[in-house]
Amino acid sequence: DAKTTQPNSMESNEEEPVHLPCNHSTISGTDYIHWYRQLPSQGPEYVIHGLTSNVNNRMASLAIAEDRKSSTLILHRATLRDAAVYYCILRDSGGGATNKLIFGTGTLLAVQP
Amino acid sequence: DAGITQSPRHKVTETGTPVTLRCHQTENHRYMYWYRQDPGHGLRLIHYSYGVKDTDKGEVSDGYSVSRSKTEDFLLTLESATSSQTSVYFCAISGNRGGPNTGELFFGEGSRLTVL
């Protein structure tokens, strides 16, 4: 499975945008980029995913570099509830794929009031 | 919220005893997974299932076995629990019957296991 690299931690102020980077230089053509987050004492929850084009949903935006070797999760206005560990994960969508996700250690986002 | 329930949610046991954790889903999803989470390691995949009676190993499968006799239940068994298996265990499900497969995983609330 291709690996991802994320900063261990980041800080943001409430109501400001947050850009969470992820490097995945060994990504293959069939790998989707997934982002999950884990709030304290909860299981991870899906945030967003994409393949080549930038994606937007109600939670966040995903900006994917043209060469797909990096991506950025964008929270447009951070709230205190966004304080969590954010995981960037590559999912193989090729033949026989089983949707299994291999998590790294993620980025711990702290949001200051 | 996806219909996933894990049981028990908390368990304390002694070294050498068998332990079974149950994951139950009401979504009729094809894929089910067991992860463990420990400080400094993030989530690690133990075993997963891609259908009834179809299972495979993940990253950290030693000391664990699984069974899936019906779509809705995925059991994780520690045959002889050790202190190194003290952890929080998460079950996840994925896949829509007859529909597009986005690969999104839905996680349960976790089961905290302490092995003394």
Boltz contact constraints between the chains, C-beta under 6 A:
constraints:
  - contact:
      token1: [A, 43]
      token2: [B, 90]
      max_distance: 6.0
  - contact:
      token1: [A, 43]
      token2: [B, 107]
      max_distance: 6.0
  - contact:
      token1: [A, 43]
      token2: [B, 108]
      max_distance: 6.0
  - contact:
      token1: [A, 43]
      token2: [B, 109]
      max_distance: 6.0
  - contact:
      token1: [A, 43]
      token2: [B, 110]
      max_distance: 6.0
  - contact:
      token1: [A, 44]
      token2: [B, 107]
      max_distance: 6.0
  - contact:
      token1: [A, 46]
      token2: [B, 104]
      max_distance: 6.0
  - contact:
      token1: [A, 91]
      token2: [B, 103]
      max_distance: 6.0
  - contact:
      token1: [A, 98]
      token2: [B, 50]
      max_distance: 6.0
  - contact:
      token1: [A, 99]
      token2: [B, 31]
      max_distance: 6.0
  - contact:
      token1: [A, 99]
      token2: [B, 94]
      max_distance: 6.0
  - contact:
      token1: [A, 99]
      token2: [B, 103]
      max_distance: 6.0
  - contact:
      token1: [A, 100]
      token2: [B, 48]
      max_distance: 6.0
  - contact:
      token1: [A, 101]
      token2: [B, 105]
      max_distance: 6.0
  - contact:
      token1: [A, 103]
      token2: [B, 42]
      max_distance: 6.0
  - contact:
      token1: [A, 103]
      token2: [B, 43]
      max_distance: 6.0
  - contact:
      token1: [A, 104]
      token2: [B, 42]
      max_distance: 6.0
  - contact:
      token1: [A, 105]
      token2: [B, 42]
      max_distance: 6.0
